[in-house]
Amino acid sequence: MKKLISLPESFISQYKGKNPDWGFDGLGYVVYLRTYSRKKPNGTMEQWWETCHRVTEGNFNIEANRLKEIGKWTDNRKEELVKEMKRFYHLFFNLVICPPGRGLWMTGTEFAERVGAAENNCWFVSMRPQPYGDSKIKPVLGLPNTPLPSFAAAFTFDNSMLGGGVGVNVQQKNVEQMPKVARKVNITFECITHHPDYNSELKPLGVVSNFEFMNFDSPILSIKDSREGWVRALSLVIDSHFIGSSSNIVIDLSRIRARGTEIKGFGGIASGPAPLVQMLQRVNEILNNRVGEKLTSVDWGDIIQNIGCCVVAGNVRRTALILIGDQEGKDFVESKNYNLEKNQIASQWRWASNNSVDVSEETDLETLRELAKNIYYNGEPGYTNINLSRNYGRIADGYQEGIDKEVEGFNPCGEITLPNASPCNLFEINIPKIHELISSGKEPRTLCEEVCKLAARFAYRVTFRPYEWEATRDVVYHHRRLGVGITGFTDWLLMKFESIDDPGIRYYLDSMYRWVQIYNLEQAYELEAEPSIKVTTVKPSGTLSLLMGVSAGIHHHWSKYMIRRIRVAANAPIVQMLKECGYDHEPVYQGVDQNGNPIYDSNTLVFSFPIAAPTAHLEGFKGSGEVPLQEQAANQALLANYWSDNAVSATLTFKQEEGKEEDKIEEIAQILDQYKGVIKSTSLLPHAVGTYPQMPLEEITKEQYEEMSAKIKKKPWEITGFNLVSEDDENLIDDCEGGACPIR
């Protein structure tokens, strides 16, 4: 892609060396540095103004190139687009609007221009035989245009290695299309003995020396040191159980880079070949155990979960997975109940996914009671309503038969309704910030419409990226689905309205929705492409909301005042900066010894950030543990009715009370029943109670907050002279806890 437009240096110079109003007393800046700032060619890290510069120009040049492609690129259009760029940059820099985390990390990079998937957070695929078609990744066995059993697993593995989350539909209607397992397969893994990981990690897994092992009768796959190479190895292992004639395969690992090596494309540190070996061994065992039979929904789920384990093992990459099964599939519903003996071994990998069951408007209360019982004791399953998603946009707009008829599932956080092989395409609007700027007179009342326009246009440009999977290209270029989201919802309610029943809420949400729609149609017409089939959502927004300093998505703050703790390697460059600022820190707690004395690991430090909710001073503030389950569900339903035509991601929490289990189970069932024709997806978890050392979030008093804040001598961005390197600590934001998505 050619760079046809850029922001003038005279404009950018106004922002150099400056910072926005970072969220939560500077925590937002620390999160930005550790998660989204990229290393520049000179070895230093981007500052915020540079990230905004890279992302803005990267996105707007997509439109410029499209206009040139269709013969509409003129000097006048260039001038208009540069003007829009300046306004977008300003609002982006000041955290009024923001691309998704993947957009912050990848937009404007050479990798994103080659791999369109790099800018998409999450994906969905159905577990049934499908052809690879004209995709970059080709199957090892079988023809590209022949439906193959490995497709969904390969698709999941590929996009997970790009750092995306994947939803997988393992309902019986899909997995019953898979053939029976035809044969048992024996795999031999071989590697050169001077590979850095051979003696320490590979030999203990049974990997043999390729000098000692010679088998000229078995096909040998030498795995290329790339994402594609790993995916092809998985496809070979799966498909060899169904097609072909060989019962023995040899996989050579010699070309795979060692653990700790830098990954050049997407970024990160390599895990070495050991996690791949472990995953392929388990997948092979699952298939071998079903010779002469079809794999069940649980079996295919186990394969997907082992993929997730492989991706996160020893690597800075993160992924999130959701499995969608049948409400009547008892084995699936109970698959994460580790009190059952049949599930105990599988607990080693089943943690890697969240599980949901698909319900409908016809699901009876008794079935929902059974689901509620599992939810109360296990925190799963969540639920999805695929039929509702196919026939409704916003619920308030009524039944529209087949408006989104190809939907088969959701992304892992449940905010986007998705057809097979399609991605999320997200964007974020900070509605408390809009309210603040308009109320203070710093921006006109038209700001709300303007940000809806800018958000819709940014996200739509992403749909013109090149995608490596043919199935993805087919659906993206036809549907061009967007997910323009709002965050800080509960802060906004408290700032602007007296109650959730205020008609002004519905008016604002409806107006914003229609602006997003209108500007999407306008842009689609200009770019001579299909308008988006759906355009709005509410995502979890855990990390971006920390940057902005607002409540995450639809969720409430944990409490008025709290400590958020993050773990950092003791030798990380950022440690010096945080110490100089004055943040409390201590070695990570690891438990107690046999005498009851605490054990600490000085190789990892835990830093404590005192933070205050921006609405803590307002009457009516409620921490997340104070909000009744019914009120949480009503908020989700409100947004499903008037804002989101995709879905609303929400983790509804409830309190477990001894002696009141049946009452709470009944309450959960009644709420699921009440909203089964409104809420397209949701999950429910017990509200975390109790205390333990170094909790990620801990409620404190105002006095404690002020005392801790007084010790902080400088803000993080005021510290200079540190050559920070990019990090991605898995403990920065807990996996999906409180509705926060782990995907960068």
Steps between C-alpha positions, in 0.01 A plus 500: 500500500636838400513783750289761321427734791670604821449743784699823459802535727371841608188327634679210672747734669215634716473159671865397529611452858146535631266253667123467529314484829603142571254283686519413868779729615758373252419129494364551149841618381674198652251267331557679169879467526487131585234399251478727196821700462716353224876495479629752245794436263735688735415261785293742707129461561221702344339774702124552478515775238704266278261208544210726404699619198576146379144376549327802346708508184488122464121495508428804284737379228275196454224734383736708289617189316143379452400836353796484263406143403147605397610822330375747761831623642514875435679795659172614651432159653854487634453837668173385659655179626799678655260734678312198637831342602593801709172496687517124550856526631406771749207307647698175495798663674269631772336157551153608387507222241733206459559209262497155662811365666599313186457820304732685738760227478495416130351782289759675288748212512636314201368176647142630507521589132590140418272328751158659525414286802760688705256786568207280604461400863296182480352236272242227471488165320269197491640153564409311183688387186583802285725567199814709545443643154723779373655571839862567586509189716457180301420157647775237502252223412202538270418760238437867589148491356400181685330542840748381764455421871803710599371834369342643817790394722754642252304825473488525880872429539598753234298787640590416858868526410427846364389588852128484425223329690285240326147377556428145382158344451513134603126440492386157386364641172860583408711220648265230369616601150851380586589150377586212730865469601639254247830397654739523790806709420847475651706819502877515533652839576862550401748787533866579459685439826669841501166682508519721814182344643576136418647368824310726740148487356461277195676179601287465818191512273625203297648696209775296335815602317452518126841334464386197699151467353473393139163395355477527126149349490327781691427849369715765667379853561781743571324782680578842364591755766184703451139529603400321182740216574348433840146507359589255223642260760167505685306448178717198417445338839122545482440413135727194507240332724232544233660498154813366336647158567790540741472409867846634578623855458827668588521867597838672495536794741855602409409828329286639785672779687598451863312624803566868569573602140338822380205465259547756224154530344222530754744555783572307816730226618502145363393211723721244327366176351413323829144641536426399140616145569285476812196631316539266202553202731177574686302563181628172360400317818147646490459381141657159562253438781207532256601266217184375331291772663422866453651752737252661737450870567713458813778328300519778244490748787798322657693545175420871493597541867835331440560746218442780750747346746762480227457861395542650846777265617816694569408776257395863526206420274162466658180352373143449616270217399129431531328174416131508411312175557146369533283569803396135506860373474552389859862393450583840352314694770683304772838485323663750737360348817827360632331329792395239244769234462462490120609866477797502735778426251350742248519779760858541375365669187130578540584820688606640161144573384180648628198289413151614402185320391263618231145573615198639320181684581336155535741372766287406801552612857592152622791482254614844612485384863743219417731750332465735797607222735823446304554875483458540876751230591744518205461848347412335167351457251417839361225521244458615144188538286597446137143501370433839661821632341393389153167679509566812705731797489411730786215337687300825492494482120298180516510165325667516158509150356843403376654844551821322600412148387856367473582549870621177663664624818694766687849614583636399845365805685161471331459852365495423127261270314708316241468272197752223444865610453432866572670754730405775742579852384482726803529863604441686828316821590565651845154638582588648844775703331255631240265608779788667685622695195154619400402592857818702549452688172825366353314330216167575328190283543567359155797308644286193561398476135855571388655218700238256369597600148874469562460166677284347227735618226817371673351154553361478147845560348629188677262286292714573192803321642630184326401181683693175468202263529266480201200435725579819691534709186164374378313604813688823586475653153129416487392589856765760601380464859601770750504509878494865603481483877444730794684477830460668836126433486434487875715810558297681234169397657612632838636826355203589284181324612306448819387144424514231235136579418587850374373518137803713417716189514302332224501824297880533515564133422254501212644821354856370518398173336334678210805724448725194477260346248467813288874562471564134425255513209657823375853358506396169341342689212810710447736202512271292277469211743230326702368686807558327831245236598528605867689792651487528881593308813617526860826318563665419837756778454716407797837632385389799292278620783808510723663732246189718498432484874135393475285203596554208263230454236169439675659404833525688829822594673623254761462763772537874559865468597718202428847363447579344164810285508718395210793262489826598336825309451751645746752567222251671267600857405158632606581405863745788538238746374230372737735503797602858430134598485454360850252216444485241778653170399607166646619160377227271373342280767520127430340346807639371829767249598449200727531726804236742379748771402424697182705424189583779256666493158725802453521440124151647460370818660142596571424872462193655662314783330249695710209601279169677545190450289427828316141490632590403857385841627155478341188403689372160397842347429502122531796268492463184295420292807210728595307479172212250505504235229166623365638854457806372314280301262271801449800712396604235249146482364482879468807504276375199303178687433628845404870485415651169392381323188770237549502408870603633841787336684426473871617292791213512747603425857308352790576428864523146629339475841504193719151368558354703213630297208159398366368856518796635305479221240133583450581871466759424231255275313223761515730771362617274217137426421394865519764620255537203262324701229715810557854407603693319227788384719604527861707335769453489876763462770503504879619836630849456643501527877757451772862610498835349416850649467561731205147488355484660151223730626446596862249743645644770726366805682531857381753563777714206390481621141614849597781363716633280220462776241700740715802271471506529121755769420474507120268385227644222280518720189706757692787255534749528216819325402375142496532285189187297564447173315162362407348253740177306522465371853223244523416628846430855389132429443358172626340273240147624441461576873222746552430499129850608394620337180861375496553571131742781426 
